[in-house]
Amino acid sequence: MEELNQAYWNQRYEQGNTGWNIGTVSTPLKFYFDQLSQKNLSILIPGGGNGHEAEYLLSLGFTNISILDIAPKALAALEERFQAHIGNTLHLIHADFFDHQGQYDLIIEQTFFCALDPKLREKYVYQMFQLLTDQGKLAGLLFDTQFPAGPPFGGNRQEYQDLFSKHFNFKTLAPCYNSIPQRMGNECFIIATKKQADF
Ligand SMILES: C[S@@+](CC[C@H](N)C(=O)[O-])C[C@H]1O[C@@H](n2cnc3c(N)ncnc32)[C@H](O)[C@@H]1O
């Protein structure tokens, strides 16, 4: 398999080969965001390349949003689009997710997990654990289907249950009832909180 590194992702943006871009915030995340009342939550969107979730959060008045992405090309476009918010309510971070350090109340998953080499899945879960505050939450969408060749790489709920339960408790891990039409029946919604030390 080709290495899924900065060069790979940047080239996909350069070539406009971005089939994952649905052009707007996904319906399940929109509804999830709509019911959050605490506007000052620190929110991280890793692999947030197209910025749709951030755009919607900004429109709702959230004040502490960070988009992290490995592709400079994606970030350059966001810099132009969100000039008025950058350094204020929106922070752009050029980094490899696995190298990032920080603490967030909420981390959003939207076609990032599925973009990573599946051998990194345990590392992803641990990095999420590290990046969340003790009361923090991971929320978003995971594919509940298989693909012939990735990315995207698929999975299923049992696999996610096994993978995340080492470090997280599930508030939700359920078939998604309000997916966009082209993903209907093929995703689950996850809300997971950090397991606390039990000593
Ligand atoms: C399939 S795209 C999804 C983009 C966006 N979440 C969306 O739904 O439109 C995956 C994104 O993850 C980014 N990415 C891939 N590996 C990464 C890594 N190790 N660290 C940070 N970003 C990464 C890519 O540059 C790309 O923007």
The ligand as an SDF file (V2000), in Angstrom:
LIG
                    3D

 27 29  0  0  0  0  0  0  0  0999 V2000
  -10.6110   11.4710    4.0990 C   0  0  0  0  0  0  0  0  0  0  0  0
  -10.0100   13.0460    4.4740 S   0  0  0  0  0  0  0  0  0  0  0  0
  -11.3550   13.7180    5.4430 C   0  0  0  0  0  0  0  0  0  0  0  0
  -11.3630   15.2230    5.5440 C   0  0  0  0  0  0  0  0  0  0  0  0
  -12.5390   15.8100    6.3610 C   0  0  0  0  0  0  0  0  0  0  0  0
  -12.6120   15.2230    7.6770 N   0  0  0  0  0  0  0  0  0  0  0  0
  -13.8480   15.6250    5.6440 C   0  0  0  0  0  0  0  0  0  0  0  0
  -14.6650   14.8080    6.0850 O   0  0  0  0  0  0  0  0  0  0  0  0
  -14.0590   16.2990    4.6300 O   0  0  0  0  0  0  0  0  0  0  0  0
   -8.7560   12.7050    5.6870 C   0  0  0  0  0  0  0  0  0  0  0  0
   -8.0450   13.9430    6.1670 C   0  0  0  0  0  0  0  0  0  0  0  0
   -7.1030   13.5620    7.1610 O   0  0  0  0  0  0  0  0  0  0  0  0
   -5.8710   14.2140    6.9100 C   0  0  0  0  0  0  0  0  0  0  0  0
   -4.8330   13.3450    7.5070 N   0  0  0  0  0  0  0  0  0  0  0  0
   -4.4880   12.1000    7.0960 C   0  0  0  0  0  0  0  0  0  0  0  0
   -3.5450   11.5880    7.9190 N   0  0  0  0  0  0  0  0  0  0  0  0
   -3.3080   12.5210    8.8650 C   0  0  0  0  0  0  0  0  0  0  0  0
   -2.4650   12.5770   10.0090 C   0  0  0  0  0  0  0  0  0  0  0  0
   -1.6560   11.5580   10.3450 N   0  0  0  0  0  0  0  0  0  0  0  0
   -2.4790   13.6810   10.7620 N   0  0  0  0  0  0  0  0  0  0  0  0
   -3.2980   14.7230   10.4560 C   0  0  0  0  0  0  0  0  0  0  0  0
   -4.1120   14.7340    9.3900 N   0  0  0  0  0  0  0  0  0  0  0  0
   -4.1300   13.6460    8.6050 C   0  0  0  0  0  0  0  0  0  0  0  0
   -5.8130   14.3770    5.4110 C   0  0  0  0  0  0  0  0  0  0  0  0
   -4.9530   15.3870    4.9860 O   0  0  0  0  0  0  0  0  0  0  0  0
   -7.2810   14.6790    5.0920 C   0  0  0  0  0  0  0  0  0  0  0  0
   -7.5430   16.0490    5.1920 O   0  0  0  0  0  0  0  0  0  0  0  0
  1  2  1  0
  2  3  1  0
  2 10  1  0
  3  4  1  0
  4  5  1  0
  5  6  1  0
  5  7  1  0
  7  8  2  0
  7  9  1  0
 10 11  1  0
 11 12  1  0
 11 26  1  0
 12 13  1  0
 13 14  1  0
 13 24  1  0
 14 15  1  0
 14 23  1  0
 15 16  2  0
 16 17  1  0
 17 18  1  0
 17 23  2  0
 18 19  1  0
 18 20  2  0
 20 21  1  0
 21 22  2  0
 22 23  1  0
 24 25  1  0
 24 26  1  0
 26 27  1  0
M  CHG  2   2   1   9  -1
M  END
$$$$
